[in-house]
C-alpha cells in the first residue's frame, strides 16, 4: 500500500532572508531539541515519587521515548525529502510543543507516556534543518551545522540544569522548562525559509511499517534486556523479531520502484563510514552518561570510589562538558578546512580514547575528572557536527534528510547499545553494596577500545568525488 501525493512545484522564486536571521531561527529549533533531550532525565526520580510511578514505570517512559525516536526518524525524514523540509519541520515542532504542554498542564503517568511519544518527533529536527541549509546556503552549510549542533548540546546541558534546579522546589515544575522554548520554536518556524520543492515521490507505507517494526524490536530488546536477562526468551524473541522485520524490509525495498530509503544510500561508502563512526563514538560518550553520573555521585567513603557529588554539581559538570562541545562544534568547519575531512573524523575518536585513558589512570580528584570530561566534550561536539555535515554531501539533494536521518539513527542506536553494554558491565561486577571500581575499570576499558575502533574507521573515509568545499 502506498500513499500518493502530487509533486510540489516551486512557482515563485524563494524568498531571501539574511543568513544570520535564518540560522538564528534554526538555532531556536535546535535549542528545543537539546532541551527536550536533557530536561526529563533529572526529573523522573522526583516525578516518579510525586506521581506514584514505580521504577518499572519510569523505565517504560524512557523506553517509549526511544521507540518513538525509532519510528519518527524515517517517517519525518522521508516525508521532508518528498514534500518539503519546512512543512514537516513545522509538523515536528508542533508535535513536540503539544507533548511538552500536555505533560506540564496535566502531569500523570498517562500524559507523560503520550508526551514523550510526541516529543520523539524532535529526532526529525536536525535532518530537516540540514535539508533546508543544503538548499539555501550550500556554501555555508558546514558552519551552519556546527552552530546548530553547538546550540543543541548547550541547550541539553542547560535544560537538564534548569529542570533539576526547579524540581528541588516542585517535582512537576521542571516539566515547564520545555514549554517556553517550544513556543519560541513555533514562532521561529515561520521565519525559517522553505527548502527545496521536494521530489514528490509517493510514500511507501509497507516498507515504513517493516522498518519501524524492526527498529522497535531491536531497541526494545536493548532497553529491556538488562532487566529481563540478555539470554531470556523475551529478549531473544524481540531481537529476532526485529531482525526478521528488517530482513523483510530489505527484501521489499529491493523490489519496489519507490523505496522508503534507497538502499544505495546505506551502501554509499561515505555514508556507511560516517554512520559507523557515529555509532561507535556515541556508544562511548552518550552511552556512558548514566554511568558517569553514578561514578560522580558515589561516595568514596561508602563505595570506595567516586567523588560524592549531588545532582546539582553533576549537572554543572555536564554543563561544563557541553561548553567544550559547543567550542568544538563551532570550530568544526575551520578544522575541516585546515586538516581535511578524514583527519577531522579521526580526531574525536583519539580525543575520546585519551579521555578514557585519563579515567582509567586518574579519577580521584575533580581536576583529573574535569580533564577527561573536557576531552569527551570536545570530541562530542566534533563528531556530532562533522558527521552530520559530511553524511549528506555524498547523496543527491532529494535524499538529504534521509541520509541525515541515517546518521541520527546511528547516533541513537550507538547510545542505546552503549548504555545497555555499560549497564551490563556495571551490573556484572557489582556487590551487595552496589557498583564497584572494577566494574568502572571494565567500562572505561571497553569504551577506550570502541573509541580506538571509531578513530580507525575515520581513516577509511574518502571524500566523494561530487563533494566540494562547504
C-alpha positions in Angstrom: 0.0 0.0 0.0 1.3 3.5 -0.9 0.2 7.0 -0.1 0.4 9.2 -3.2 0.8 12.9 -3.5 1.2 15.2 -6.4 4.7 16.7 -6.7 5.2 20.1 -5.3 6.1 22.8 -7.8 8.1 25.9 -6.9 6.1 28.6 -8.8 7.9 31.6 -7.4 11.5 32.5 -6.5 12.3 31.6 -2.9 12.1 34.5 -0.5 15.6 35.5 0.5 16.3 36.3 4.2 19.7 37.1 5.7 21.8 34.1 6.6 22.1 35.3 10.2 18.3 35.5 10.6 17.8 32.1 9.1 20.5 30.5 11.2 19.2 32.2 14.3 15.7 30.9 13.8 17.1 27.4 13.1 19.2 27.6 16.3 16.0 28.2 18.3 14.6 24.9 16.9 17.9 23.1 17.7 17.7 24.5 21.3 14.2 22.9 21.7 15.8 19.6 20.5 18.5 19.9 23.2 16.1 20.9 26.0 13.8 18.0 25.0 16.7 15.5 25.3 18.1 16.9 28.5 15.4 18.0 30.8 13.4 14.9 31.6 16.1 12.6 32.9 16.9 14.6 36.1 13.1 15.0 36.7 12.0 11.3 36.5 13.1 10.3 40.0 11.2 13.1 41.7 8.3 12.8 39.3 8.1 9.1 40.0 7.7 9.8 43.7 5.2 12.6 43.1 3.0 10.7 40.6 3.4 7.3 42.4 5.3 5.8 39.5 7.2 2.6 40.1 10.8 2.1 38.9 9.4 0.0 36.1 7.0 2.8 35.1 9.9 5.3 34.9 11.8 2.8 32.8 8.8 2.5 30.5 8.8 6.2 29.9 12.4 6.0 28.8 11.5 3.1 26.5 8.6 4.9 24.9 10.9 7.8 24.2 13.4 5.6 22.4 10.8 3.7 20.5 9.1 6.9 19.3 12.5 8.2 18.1 13.0 5.0 16.0 9.6 5.5 14.4 9.6 9.2 13.8 13.0 9.4 12.2 12.4 7.6 8.9 8.9 9.0 8.7 9.7 12.7 9.0 13.0 12.5 7.0 11.4 10.8 4.0 8.3 13.0 4.1 10.5 16.0 4.3 12.6 14.9 1.2 9.4 14.1 -0.7 7.1 17.0 0.1 9.2 19.8 1.6 11.5 20.1 4.6 9.9 23.2 6.2 6.4 21.7 6.0 7.4 18.6 8.1 9.7 20.6 10.3 6.7 22.6 11.3 4.7 19.4 11.9 7.5 18.0 14.1 7.8 21.2 16.1 4.0 21.2 16.7 4.1 17.7 17.9 7.0 18.4 20.3 5.2 21.5 21.6 2.0 19.7 22.1 3.7 16.9 24.0 5.6 19.4 26.2 2.5 21.3 27.1 0.4 18.2 27.7 2.9 16.9 30.3 3.2 20.3 32.0 -0.5 21.1 32.3 -1.8 17.6 33.2 1.2 15.7 34.7 0.3 12.0 35.1 1.7 8.6 34.1 -0.6 8.6 31.1 0.2 12.1 29.9 4.0 11.5 30.4 3.7 8.4 28.2 1.8 10.3 25.4 4.0 13.3 25.8 7.4 11.6 25.3 6.0 9.9 22.2 5.0 13.2 20.7 8.4 14.7 21.8 10.1 11.9 19.9 9.4 13.9 16.8 12.3 16.1 17.7 14.6 13.5 16.1 13.5 14.9 12.8 14.6 18.4 13.5 18.2 18.1 12.5 17.7 16.2 9.2 15.1 18.6 8.1 17.1 21.7 9.1 20.1 20.3 7.3 17.9 19.8 4.2 16.9 23.5 4.2 20.6 24.6 4.8 21.8 22.5 1.9 19.3 24.1 -0.4 19.5 27.6 0.8 23.2 28.0 1.8 25.3 25.2 0.4 28.5 27.2 0.7 28.0 27.8 4.5 26.3 24.5 5.4 29.2 23.1 7.4 29.4 26.3 9.5 25.6 26.2 9.9 25.6 22.6 11.1 28.3 23.4 13.6 26.2 26.3 15.1 23.1 24.0 15.2 25.0 21.2 16.9 26.6 23.6 19.4 23.2 25.1 20.2 21.7 21.6 20.7 24.4 20.4 23.0 24.4 23.7 25.0 20.7 23.6 25.4 20.9 19.9 26.5 23.1 20.9 29.4 21.2 24.0 30.3 17.8 22.2 30.1 19.0 19.5 32.5 20.4 22.0 34.9 17.2 24.2 34.9 14.9 21.2 35.2 16.9 19.7 38.1 17.0 23.0 39.9 13.3 23.6 39.6 12.5 20.0 40.6 14.0 20.8 44.0 11.0 23.1 44.7 8.4 21.0 42.9 8.5 17.7 41.1 6.3 18.9 38.3 7.6 22.4 38.0 10.6 21.3 36.0 8.3 20.0 33.3 7.6 23.6 32.2 11.2 24.1 31.2 10.5 22.9 27.6 7.2 24.9 27.1 8.6 28.4 26.5 11.4 27.0 24.3 8.7 25.1 22.3 6.7 28.3 21.9 9.7 30.2 20.6 10.4 27.3 18.2 6.9 27.5 16.8 7.4 31.2 16.1 10.9 30.6 14.6 9.4 28.0 12.2 7.6 30.9 10.4 10.9 32.7 9.9 12.8 29.7 8.5 12.5 29.8 4.7 11.4 26.7 2.7 13.9 24.3 1.4 13.7 22.6 -2.0 10.4 21.8 -3.6 10.6 18.1 -2.7 10.8 15.2 -5.0 7.1 14.5 -5.0 7.7 10.7 -4.6 5.0 8.6 -3.1 5.5 7.5 0.5 5.9 3.7 0.7 3.8 2.6 3.7 4.6 -1.1 3.8 8.4 -0.6 3.9 7.9 2.0 6.6 5.9 -0.4 8.8 8.5 -3.1 8.3 11.4 -0.8 9.2 9.6 0.6 12.2 8.8 -2.9 13.5 12.4 -3.9 13.0 13.8 -0.9 14.9 11.2 -1.1 17.6 12.1 -4.8 18.2 15.8 -4.2 18.4 15.6 -1.1 20.5 13.1 -2.8 22.9 15.4 -5.8 23.3 18.4 -3.5 24.1 16.4 -1.4 26.5 14.7 -4.3 28.4 17.5 -6.9 28.1 19.1 -5.7 31.3 16.0 -6.3 33.4 14.7 -9.4 31.5 18.1 -11.1 31.1 20.1 -10.9 28.0 19.6 -14.6 27.2 15.9 -14.7 28.2 13.3 -15.9 25.8 11.6 -12.5 25.7 14.8 -10.6 24.9 15.8 -13.1 22.2 12.3 -13.1 20.8 12.2 -9.3 20.5 15.7 -9.2 19.0 14.9 -12.0 16.5 11.6 -10.4 15.6 13.3 -7.1 14.9 16.0 -8.8 12.7 13.3 -10.7 10.7 11.3 -7.4 10.2 14.5 -5.7 9.0 15.2 -8.5 6.6 11.7 -8.3 5.2 12.1 -4.6 4.8 15.3 -5.1 2.8 13.6 -7.6 0.5 10.6 -5.3 -0.1 12.9 -2.2 -0.7 14.8 -4.1 -3.3 11.6 -4.9 -5.3 9.8 -1.5 -5.1 10.4 1.2 -7.6 9.9 3.9 -4.9 11.7 2.7 -1.8 11.4 4.3 1.6 15.2 4.5 1.9 17.2 3.9 -1.2 19.5 1.0 -0.2 22.2 2.6 -2.3 22.4 5.3 0.5 23.2 2.6 3.0 25.8 1.1 0.6 27.3 4.5 -0.1 30.9 4.2 1.4 30.9 7.8 2.7 27.5 7.4 4.4 28.4 4.0 5.8 31.7 5.1 7.2 30.4 8.3 8.8 27.3 6.5 10.3 29.5 3.7 11.7 31.9 6.2 13.3 28.9 8.0 14.8 27.6 4.7 16.2 31.0 3.9 17.8 31.6 7.3 19.3 28.0 7.8 20.6 28.4 4.3 22.2 31.2 5.5 24.4 30.1 9.1 25.0 26.3 9.3 25.2 26.0 5.7 26.2 28.4 6.5 29.1 26.5 9.4 30.5 24.4 7.4 33.0 27.4 5.5 34.3 29.3 8.8 34.6 26.6 10.2 36.9 26.8 7.0 39.0 30.5 7.4 39.4 30.3 11.2 40.2 27.5 10.5 42.8 29.2 7.6 44.5 30.7 8.3 47.9 34.4 7.4 48.3 33.8 6.6 52.0 31.0 4.1 51.3 31.6 2.8 47.8 35.4 3.1 47.8 35.4 5.2 44.6 33.7 8.2 43.2 33.6 11.9 44.1 30.4 12.1 46.2 28.7 14.9 44.3 25.0 15.8 44.4 22.6 16.2 41.5 23.3 19.9 41.1 27.1 19.6 40.9 26.7 16.7 38.5 24.5 18.9 36.3 27.2 21.6 36.4 29.8 19.1 35.3 27.5 18.1 32.5 27.1 21.8 31.5 30.9 22.2 31.5 31.1 19.2 29.1 28.5 20.9 26.9 30.6 24.1 26.8 33.6 22.2 25.5 31.2 20.6 22.9 30.0 24.0 21.8 33.5 25.2 21.2 34.4 22.1 19.1 31.2 22.2 17.0 31.7 25.9 16.2 35.3 25.3 15.1 34.5 22.2 13.1 34.2 23.9 9.7 37.5 25.6 10.2 39.2 22.5 11.5 37.9 20.5 8.5 39.4 23.1 6.1 42.8 23.1 7.9 43.4 19.4 8.5 41.0 17.8 6.0 37.8 15.7 6.3 39.5 12.4 7.1 41.6 13.7 10.0 38.6 15.6 11.3 36.8 12.3 11.6 39.7 10.5 13.2 40.3 13.3 15.8 37.2 12.8 18.0 38.0 9.1 18.4 41.5 9.9 19.5 40.2 12.5 22.0 37.7 10.0 23.4 40.4 7.4 23.8 42.6 9.8 25.6 39.7 10.7 27.9 39.1 7.1 28.9 42.9 6.7 29.5 42.5 9.5 32.0 39.5 7.9 33.6 41.5 4.6 33.9 44.6 6.2 35.4 43.4 9.4 37.1 39.9 9.7 38.6 40.3 10.6 42.2 40.1 14.4 42.1 37.8 16.9 40.5 40.7 18.3 38.4 41.6 14.9 37.0 38.0 14.1 36.2 37.5 17.5 34.5 40.4 16.9 32.1 38.7 13.6 30.9 35.3 15.3 30.8 36.8 18.2 28.6 38.3 15.7 26.2 34.9 13.9 25.8 33.1 17.2 25.4 35.5 18.4 22.7 35.0 15.0 20.9 31.2 15.1 21.1 31.0 18.5 19.5 33.5 17.5 16.8 31.9 14.2 15.7 28.3 15.3 16.0 29.0 18.3 13.8 31.4 16.8 11.3 29.3 13.6 10.9 26.1 15.5 10.3 27.8 17.8 7.8 29.6 15.1 5.8 27.0 12.4 5.7 24.8 14.4 3.3 27.5 15.6 1.0 27.7 12.3 -1.0 23.9 11.9 -1.7 21.6 13.8 -4.1 19.7 16.7 -2.7 16.5 14.8 -2.9 17.9 12.3 -0.3 19.4 14.9 2.1 17.1 14.4 5.1 17.0 10.6 4.7 20.9 10.5 4.7 21.0 12.8 7.7 18.4 10.6 9.3 20.5 7.5 8.9 23.2 9.3 10.8 20.7 10.3 13.5 19.6 6.7 13.8 23.2 5.5 14.1 23.8 8.0 16.9 20.6 6.9 18.7 21.4 3.2 18.3 25.0 3.7 19.4 23.9 5.5 22.5 21.3 2.7 23.3 23.7 -0.1 22.7 26.4 1.7 24.7 24.1 2.2 27.6 23.0 -1.4 27.6 26.5 -2.8 27.4 27.9 -0.4 30.0 24.9 -1.1 32.3 25.6 -4.8 31.9 29.3 -4.4 32.7 28.5 -2.5 35.9 25.8 -5.0 36.9 28.2 -7.9 36.3 30.8 -6.5 38.7 28.6 -5.1 41.5 28.4 -6.4 45.0 25.6 -6.3 47.6 26.5 -2.7 48.3 26.3 -1.6 44.7 28.7 -0.8 41.8 32.4 -1.4 42.2 35.5 0.3 40.8 36.3 -2.9 39.0 33.1 -2.5 37.0 34.1 1.0 36.0 37.5 -0.2 35.0 35.8 -2.6 32.6 33.5 0.2 31.3 36.4 2.6 30.7 38.4 -0.1 29.0 35.6 -1.1 26.7 34.8 2.5 25.8 38.6 3.0 25.1 38.6 0.1 22.7 35.4 1.3 20.9 36.8 4.8 20.6 40.0 3.4 19.0 37.8 1.5 16.6 36.0 4.7 15.7 39.2 6.5 15.1 40.5 3.7 12.9 37.3 3.8 10.8 37.9 7.5 10.2 41.0 6.5 8.2 38.7 4.7 5.8 36.8 7.8 4.8 37.2 9.0 1.3 35.9 12.4 0.1 33.1 11.7 -2.5 34.0 13.0 -6.0 30.8 15.1 -6.1 31.7 16.9 -2.8 33.1 20.4 -2.9 34.3 22.6 -0.1 31.5 23.7 2.1 
